[in-house]
């Protein structure tokens, strides 16, 4: 009897302290027709639901992969192989060394 009174008192105190949030809505939500058609397409069988999950994971992975690659490229602009301006590193080299090597190869062929 004491426990019943204590339990009801605790419930009353909790109900007063935490107002019900069930009736609160932040927006119109998803229309019932859209949920019904999603359920009829994907929710009725395990195979369809698993297909929905796998497709969602692949799409999410593609989006996050593209986003992270774009972020990485923007943060490291000018530091990666693809973004370096290689024209700054052109060395004016005499082709004499290459010509000498070619002549030596030609000499070896004649022997």
DRENDO-1510 file (C-alpha; in Angstrom, 1 decimal, always signed):
<recs>
REC; n; res; u; v; w
REC; 1; UNK; +0.0; +0.0; +0.0 .
REC; 2; UNK; +2.8; +2.4; +0.8 .
REC; 3; UNK; +4.5; +1.4; -2.5 .
REC; 4; UNK; +1.4; +2.0; -4.5 .
REC; 5; UNK; +1.0; +5.5; -3.0 .
REC; 6; UNK; +4.6; +6.2; -3.5 .
REC; 7; UNK; +4.5; +5.0; -7.1 .
REC; 8; UNK; +1.4; +7.1; -7.9 .
REC; 9; UNK; +3.1; +10.1; -6.3 .
REC; 10; UNK; +6.2; +9.7; -8.3 .
REC; 11; UNK; +4.1; +9.4; -11.5 .
REC; 12; UNK; +2.2; +12.5; -10.7 .
REC; 13; UNK; +5.5; +14.4; -10.0 .
REC; 14; UNK; +7.1; +13.2; -13.3 .
REC; 15; UNK; +4.0; +14.1; -15.3 .
REC; 16; UNK; +4.0; +17.6; -13.8 .
REC; 17; UNK; +7.8; +18.1; -14.3 .
REC; 18; UNK; +8.0; +16.9; -17.9 .
REC; 19; UNK; +5.1; +18.1; -20.0 .
REC; 20; UNK; +3.9; +15.9; -22.8 .
REC; 21; UNK; +5.7; +16.5; -26.1 .
REC; 22; UNK; +3.5; +14.1; -28.1 .
REC; 23; UNK; +1.3; +16.8; -29.5 .
REC; 24; UNK; +4.1; +19.1; -30.5 .
REC; 25; UNK; +4.9; +19.2; -34.2 .
REC; 26; UNK; +7.8; +21.0; -35.9 .
REC; 27; UNK; +6.2; +20.9; -39.4 .
REC; 28; UNK; +3.7; +19.2; -41.6 .
REC; 29; UNK; +5.7; +15.9; -41.7 .
REC; 30; UNK; +5.6; +13.3; -44.4 .
REC; 31; UNK; +2.2; +12.8; -46.1 .
REC; 32; UNK; +0.4; +9.6; -45.3 .
REC; 33; UNK; +0.1; +8.7; -49.1 .
REC; 34; UNK; +3.9; +8.9; -49.5 .
REC; 35; UNK; +4.5; +6.7; -46.5 .
REC; 36; UNK; +1.9; +4.2; -47.7 .
REC; 37; UNK; +3.4; +4.0; -51.1 .
REC; 38; UNK; +7.0; +3.6; -49.7 .
REC; 39; UNK; +5.8; +0.8; -47.4 .
REC; 40; UNK; +4.0; -0.9; -50.3 .
REC; 41; UNK; +7.2; -0.7; -52.4 .
REC; 42; UNK; +10.0; -1.3; -49.8 .
REC; 43; UNK; +8.6; -2.2; -46.5 .
REC; 44; UNK; +6.5; -5.3; -47.1 .
REC; 45; UNK; +9.4; -7.7; -47.7 .
REC; 46; UNK; +12.8; -8.1; -46.2 .
REC; 47; UNK; +14.5; -8.3; -49.6 .
REC; 48; UNK; +13.0; -4.9; -50.7 .
REC; 49; UNK; +13.9; -3.3; -47.3 .
REC; 50; UNK; +17.5; -4.5; -47.4 .
REC; 51; UNK; +17.7; -3.3; -51.0 .
REC; 52; UNK; +16.5; +0.1; -49.8 .
REC; 53; UNK; +19.1; +0.2; -47.0 .
REC; 54; UNK; +22.0; -0.9; -49.3 .
REC; 55; UNK; +21.0; +1.7; -52.0 .
REC; 56; UNK; +20.8; +4.4; -49.3 .
REC; 57; UNK; +24.2; +3.5; -48.0 .
REC; 58; UNK; +25.7; +3.6; -51.5 .
REC; 59; UNK; +24.2; +6.9; -52.3 .
REC; 60; UNK; +25.2; +8.4; -48.9 .
REC; 61; UNK; +28.8; +7.1; -49.4 .
REC; 62; UNK; +28.9; +8.6; -52.9 .
REC; 63; UNK; +27.7; +12.0; -51.6 .
REC; 64; UNK; +30.1; +12.0; -48.6 .
REC; 65; UNK; +33.0; +10.8; -50.7 .
REC; 66; UNK; +32.5; +13.5; -53.2 .
REC; 67; UNK; +32.1; +16.1; -50.4 .
REC; 68; UNK; +35.3; +15.0; -48.6 .
REC; 69; UNK; +37.3; +14.9; -51.9 .
REC; 70; UNK; +36.2; +18.4; -52.7 .
REC; 71; UNK; +37.0; +19.6; -49.2 .
REC; 72; UNK; +40.5; +17.9; -49.3 .
REC; 73; UNK; +41.2; +19.5; -52.8 .
REC; 74; UNK; +40.2; +22.9; -51.6 .
REC; 75; UNK; +42.2; +22.8; -48.4 .
REC; 76; UNK; +45.3; +21.3; -50.2 .
REC; 77; UNK; +45.1; +23.4; -53.3 .
REC; 78; UNK; +48.6; +23.8; -54.8 .
REC; 79; UNK; +50.0; +21.0; -52.7 .
REC; 80; UNK; +48.8; +17.9; -54.5 .
REC; 81; UNK; +50.1; +16.3; -57.7 .
REC; 82; UNK; +47.0; +17.3; -59.6 .
REC; 83; UNK; +47.0; +21.0; -58.5 .
REC; 84; UNK; +50.7; +21.8; -58.8 .
REC; 85; UNK; +51.7; +24.1; -61.8 .
REC; 86; UNK; +54.4; +22.0; -63.3 .
REC; 87; UNK; +55.4; +24.7; -65.8 .
REC; 88; UNK; +57.3; +26.4; -62.9 .
REC; 89; UNK; +59.6; +23.4; -62.7 .
REC; 90; UNK; +60.7; +23.2; -66.4 .
REC; 91; UNK; +64.5; +22.9; -66.5 .
REC; 92; UNK; +66.2; +24.2; -69.6 .
REC; 93; UNK; +68.5; +21.2; -70.3 .
REC; 94; UNK; +70.9; +20.7; -73.1 .
REC; 95; UNK; +70.1; +17.7; -75.2 .
REC; 96; UNK; +73.9; +17.1; -75.6 .
REC; 97; UNK; +73.8; +14.4; -73.0 .
REC; 98; UNK; +71.0; +12.6; -74.7 .
REC; 99; UNK; +72.7; +12.9; -78.1 .
REC; 100; UNK; +75.9; +11.4; -76.7 .
REC; 101; UNK; +74.0; +8.5; -75.3 .
REC; 102; UNK; +72.3; +8.0; -78.7 .
REC; 103; UNK; +75.7; +8.1; -80.5 .
REC; 104; UNK; +77.1; +5.5; -78.1 .
REC; 105; UNK; +74.2; +3.2; -78.8 .
REC; 106; UNK; +74.7; +3.6; -82.5 .
REC; 107; UNK; +78.3; +2.7; -82.1 .
REC; 108; UNK; +77.4; -0.5; -80.3 .
REC; 109; UNK; +75.0; -1.5; -83.0 .
REC; 110; UNK; +77.7; -1.2; -85.7 .
REC; 111; UNK; +80.1; -3.6; -84.0 .
</recs>
